[in-house]
């Protein structure tokens, strides 16, 4: 019973630690992680950067927001590549990339015309990543029959 309690405490504290990691720490972990873990880490970076971009656009920090959007594109690409390479977490990656694309589309409606172009470019890129993930998911399904 004590061992179970200890395991639960350690697991919850390590999960809390993972949530408290900075974006830079997560980025560093993405580079050295195994492909299966890289998917989750890269998607987490992309989600955090999506939220950061939204706040930065709202605060009028357009250059910083565009940099965050570039990170979103880069890390969704890394997640997609890792999921495709490993064949794992394809569905999770596709769902998360779709949600991020929707958030970027919502964001696009709130910014000026100059900032809409980079957001649309990012949305288009995320849709290509989703298409690749879906293609891989259906290829795997055909191979198992």
Secondary structure, 3 states (H helix, E strand, C coil): CHHHHHHHHHHHHHHHHHHHCCHHHHHHHHHHCCHHHHHHHHHHHHHHHHHHHHHHHHCCCHHHHHHHHHHHHHHHHHHHHHHHHHCCCHHHHHHHHHHHHHHHHHHHCCCCHHHHHHHHHHHHHHHHHHHHHHHHHHHHHHHCC
